[in-house]
Amino acid sequence: MTKRDFPLASETRERLLRRVEAIQDDGSINSPERAATAFKATDFSTLPGYDELRFYLSVGQKFGLGNPYFRMHDGRAGSHTHIAGSTLLNFSSYDYLGLNGHPEIVEAAKAAIDRYGVSASASRHVAGERPVHRALERALADHYGVADSLAFVSGYATNLGVIGQIVGAKDLIVYDSLAHNSIVMGGVLSGAARRSFPHNDFDALDRILETARGSFERALIVVEGLYSMDGDYPDLPRLIEIKSRHNAWLMVDEAHALGVLGKRGYGTAEHFGVDPRQVDIWMGTLSKALAGCGGYIAGCHELVEYLRLTVGVFVYSVGMPPVIAASTLKALEILHREPERVGRLQRNAVAFRSLALERGLDTGNGAGTAICPVIVADSLPAVMLSQRLLERGINVQPVMHPAVPPRASRLRFFLTAKHTDTEIAAAIEATAEELDAVRRNMRSLSAQL
């Protein structure tokens, strides 16, 4: 048995599911009354996947598990959080550099509210443009050493709208198989031909372009600078070589890479020592290391001018709240001014993965970055493990299919610059102990089936 095989044979897993199905309460998804209900075109419960969602919630209830999602947090997100009156060690926050609640950022936000109020109150085309928007965009462009940038109110919408706008029916988009859903759905929206290549397999990417590139007007390659489920990153120099040879655009999603990769936290280009102008489109979000909300595109003047005038998620959306623009602008300034935060984060990330491996935990593709998965394989044990850690004062969320491939469910740990060595060691020890306990419980359950 390999490390990634959870000790439940496939036939045992099927018996477990059948057992849970057999003990559903009346009125549940598998009751005779439910099965006999005629399909109704106006019945929302007939939507695809709804019964499956209810089934998995029922499985958790039968095993005494609470819903691991939508837990109510009180107070600031960071290396610690507050749930139900208790303070917990938190590994489910994007606050990589510990900037959420930084006094200078809070002051910048308050000053922006005093000057602009809370909302831009209109599309920036109409009446929502404010000086702070332009200041943020200038700072982001300078960060990447490119001509211009454009800020959007949503990171997800940035990928969706921009990809959907710049390629079309005569074009090709090729993306990593583990790319974020917003990238995939942007490709769907565009109407372009879509191909995916196995994760970080650039020989496969090269073969796809070798075979298909000549049949399309434009080609767009999209990857993440730091993969949000696995904590690894692509070979950027190789990607630049491939895109140049095949006359394609390269788009890099820096959502989790900004503030995390590179000696100063400048991102993927700094990590590899690459001139960022060799990448055609830099995308990122303001909601991770910069402790705000929204997305951005950085690149050449022509690209940004085109998007500013045409992309629907910008043109037809209210402008970013000035308070968010002001606070993230200040966060970017602190990132540049205090690279020691990045150093602490990177040391914590390496230490966490090293200790996890020493304790026999499976960290998957993790590369010692701020995101470190602990692979559990099956969904039910992942939820069990998350709940047991919560009871020990550690908040970390499970990630299950379809967010990750089948049999690749995991706990996803986010490290911050403010986690201490003691906290990291305690979290690893608790995870290893509780995972052993979950495995014993699952073996006992298997023996009863």
N, C-alpha and C positions, 0 to 999 in steps of 0.2 A: 504494500500500500504506500503510495507517495504522500508527501506532506499535504498536498492539496486535496487528496481524497478524504472526504469526511466519512467516518465509519458507519455509513448506512448504504448497504447494497441497493441497487436500483429497484429490485423486487420488494425489498423491505420498505423503501420509500413509498412505493405504490400501495402497499398494504396499509401503511400509516395513513395515507390520504383517504383510502377507502373507509378506514375505521372512523376518521373524523367526519367524513360524509355521512356515515351511517348513524351518527349520534347527533345530527343537527336537530335543533328544536323545531316544533311545528311552526310553519310560516317562514322558515329559512329558505335559502336558495334551492335546496334539494328536496323540499317537501313535496308531496303529491299535489297539494293545492297550487304551489308555484309552477310545477311542471305542467299542470293542466291549464294554466292561464293562457288564453289566446293572445297571440301577438297583437299589439296595438301600436299603430304608427305614431301615436301621440304619447306613448308611455315611455318616460325617460329611463325607466329601469331596463328597457330592452336595448339600450345603447350598447355597442360592442365593448366587451370587457367589464361591464358592470357586475355581472354575476361572478366573474373571477375575482374582482376586488372584494366583494362581500364574502366570498369563500375564504380568502386568506385572512380577512379580519375575524371570521368565525374560527379558523384554526387557532389564531392567537388567543381568542377568548377561551377556547376549550383547554388550553394549556396555561391559563392564568396570566397571559401576557398582555400588558397594556400596549396601546398604539405608540410606537416609538417616535412618531412624527407629530408635529404641531404641539409639542410641549410648550407650556406657557413659561416664558422667561421674564423676570422682573429685573430691570436695571440694564446696565451696559453689557454688551457682548465683548468678550475678550478672553484672556487665559483662564478666567473664572466666570461663573454665571450664577444666577439665583433662580431656583425652581422650588415652588411650594414652600417658601420660607427658609430653604437651606442653601448654603453656598457650596457649589460644586466645582471641581477642577474641570475645565472645559476644553475639549478637543474638537469642537464643532463650530468654530468661528473662523471667518476669513480675515480676522484682524491680525494679519501676519506680523506687522511691525509694531503693534501695540499703540496705534495712533487714535483709535476710537476713544473719544473723550479727552484727547490731549488739550491742555488749557489754551494753547494758541489757536487750535482749530475751533474750539468752542467759542472763543472770542471773535474769530473771523465770521463764524456763523451768526452770532448775535449782531455783529455790526452790519452784516448783509440784510438781516431781517429788519433792523432799524431803518436801513436805507431803501430796501426794495419791497419789504413785506415778505410773505412766504412764497407766493406763486408768481411766475412770469405772466400768467393770466391770458396768454394768447400764444399762437404759433409765432416763432421768431420772425417769420415772413411778414406777419400781420402787425403785431405790436409788442412782441415778446423779447426783442433783442435788448440786451443789457451789456454794459462795458465788461462786466465780470465774465460773461460768456467768452468774449474775444480774448480776454486775458488768460483764461484757462486753456483755450485752444492754442494760443501762442506758446504757452509754457509746454504743452504736450508736444507740439511740433519741434520746439527746441530740444526737448528731451531726446527725441529720435533723430535730431539733426536733419529734418526734412522741411519742406516748404510750408506745410499747413496742416491743420487738423480740424475735425468737426466733432462736437460733443452731442450725444443723443441722450434721451431720457431713460433708455433701457438698454442694458447690454445685450439681452436676448434679441430685442428688436433691431439692434445694430447689425448683427450677423444676418438676421432674417431679411431685413430690408435692403442692405447693401449688396449681398450676394444676389438677391432676387432682382436687383436693378442692373448690375453691371454685366451679367451674362444672360443669354436668352436662347431661343430655340435653335440657333445656328452654332451654338457654342458647347464647350465641354467643361464640366467641373469634376475634378478628381480630388478626393479627400481621404484622410486616414480613417480606417474602419472604427476607431475609437473617438472620432471627432464628436464634439458636443452636438446635441440635438438641434440647436439653433443653426448650426452650419448645414446639417442635413436638410432641415426644413427650408433654409434659404435656397438650397439647390432645387428643392421641389417647386418652390414659388417661382424660380427663374424660368422653368420650362427647358432648361439646358439638359443635354445628355449627362447622366451622372454615373461615375465609376468610383468605387472605393478600393483602396489597396490595404493589405494586411498591415497591422499596426507597426509603424516605423520600418517597414520593408521597402526600402527605396529602390531596390532592384526591381520589385514588382511594379512600383510607380513608373520607373523608367520603361518597362516593357509595355505598360498600358499606353503611355504617350507615344512610344515607338510605333505601336500598332494603330492607334486611333487618332493621333493629333492631326494628321493630314486631312481628315474628313470634316474638320470644324474650322470656323473662322477664328475664334478665340478659345484659349484654354486657361482655366484658373485652377491652381493647386492650393488647397486649404489645409493647414495643420494647426495644431495648438502648440504654443511655445512651452507650456507645461501642462501635462494632461491631468485633468481635474479628478479622475477616478484612480489613477495609477501613480502619479507623482514622478513620471519620467518625462523626457523631452526628446525632440527630434534632432537629427544631425543637420543643423542649419547650413553649414558650408556645402554639404552634399546636395541639399535641396536647391540652393542657389545655382549650383552647377547644372542640375537637371533642368530647372526652369529656363535657364539661359539657353541651353542646347536645344530645347524644344519650343522656344519662342512662346513661353507661357508666363502668365502672371503668378506671383507667389503671395499668398495672404497668410499671415501668422497671427493667430489669436493669442494675445498676451494676457488674457484675463487673470491667470494665476501666476504668470511669470514676472510681471512688473513688481519690483520690490523684493523678489525672491531669488531670481537668477542673476549672476554677474557679481563681481566684487563689490560694486556700489548699489546693486539692486536695479540696474538699468534694464535688465531683461535678457532675452535670449541672445540678442546680438552681442551684448557685452560679454556674456558667458563664453561665447565662441570667438570673441575678438574680431567680429565681422562688422564692416561698415553697414549701418542700418539702411542706408540708401540703396543697398543691393536687394532689399525686400520691397516689393511694389506696394503692398498694403499692410500696414500695421493696424490691428484691431486690439482693443483692450476694454476693460471695464474699470469703473471708478469705485466699485463696491468691495474690493478685496484689500490690498495693501493701503489704498488711499481712503478707506473708511467712509465712503460715500455711496453714491448710487448713480447708475447710468453707464453709457458706453462711449467709445470714441473711435474714429478712424484717423490715421496719420499717414501722409504720403505726399505726392507731388501736388502742385497747385491745381493742375487740370483735373485730377481725380477729386479733390475736395470741392472745387468749384462746381463740378458736375453733380456731386452728391447733394451739395447745399441747395441746388435748384431743382432737383428731380426726385430724390428718393422719398417715397411716401411716408416712411416712419419719421422723417424729419419735417418735411413740408407740411404734413397734415396733423402734426402732433404739437401739443403745447410745448413751449420752450422749457428747458431744464430749470427747475426752481433756482433762483439766484443764490439762495442759501447753500444749496448743494455745490454749485459752481465755486463759490467762495471758499467753502470748507475743503473741497478736494484740491483746489489750487494751493491752499496753505499746506495740506498734507504732502503734496508733491514737493513743495519747497523744503519741508522738514526731511523728506526722503533724501533730497540732494545734500542737505546740510549735515545730516547725521548718519553717515554710512555705517556707523558702529551698530545701529539697530539691525541692519542687514547681516552683519557679522555674527551677532548673537543668534539671530534666527537660523542662520546656516549651521552654526555649531550645534544648536539644539536639534535640528533636523538630522544631522549626521549621527548624533548621540542616540536619538530615539531609534533609528533604524538599526544601529549597531547592537543596542541592547535587545531589541526585538529578535534579531537573528540569534543572539547568544541564548535566548530563552526558547528557541525553536519555533518562533512564530513565522508564518509565511508572509512575507512582505511583497509578494508578487513582483511586478515590474518596478517597484519603488527604487528610486535612485538616490535616496538620502536628501530629499528636498522637503519643503514645508508640508507636503502631502504624503502621508505614508499609509498604505492600506494594510490591513491584517486580514488575509483571505481565510474565510470559514467554509466556503463552498455552497452549502445549502442555506436557503432563506430562513427557515425556522430556527436553526442554531444561531444564526447571526442576530436575529431579534432577541433570542434568549440571552445571548452574551451581552448585548447592549443593555438589557434590563438589569442583569446581575451587576454590571459595572455601575449603572445608575444608583443601585442600592448601596454601592460602596463609595458613592460620592464622586463618580467620574461620568461626565456627559460626553458620549461619543455615539454617533448615529450609524445604523446599519444601512448599507446600500445593496439593493437586490435587483434581480432581473425585472424589467427590461433595461434599467439604467446601466447595468453591466451584463456581460454575457451569461447564459445559463451556467449554473454550477460555479459561479465566480462571485457569489455574495461575499460581503466583507464588512468590516468596520473601517471607516475612513477617518484617520486621525489628522487633524490640522494642527501644526505646530506654530507657535508664535515666539516673538523675541522675548516675551515676558514669562514664559514657562521657565521654571528653575530645574537644575539638575535633579534635585530631590523629587520634584513633582513628576518628572519624566520617568525616573527609576520606579517610583511608586505605581505609575500608570502601567508600565510594562509588566511589573510583577503581578498586579491585580489582573491584567488581561490574561496572562499565562495561566494563573491559578483558576480563574473562572472559565476559561476555555476548556481546561482539563475537566472541570466539574460538569460543564455542558456535555462534553463527549461521554462522560460516564452515564449521565442521565439518558442520553440518546441510545447508548448501548443497552441500557436496562429496558428502555422502551422497545427496542428492537427484539429483545428476548421474549417480551410479552406478546408479540404479534404472531 
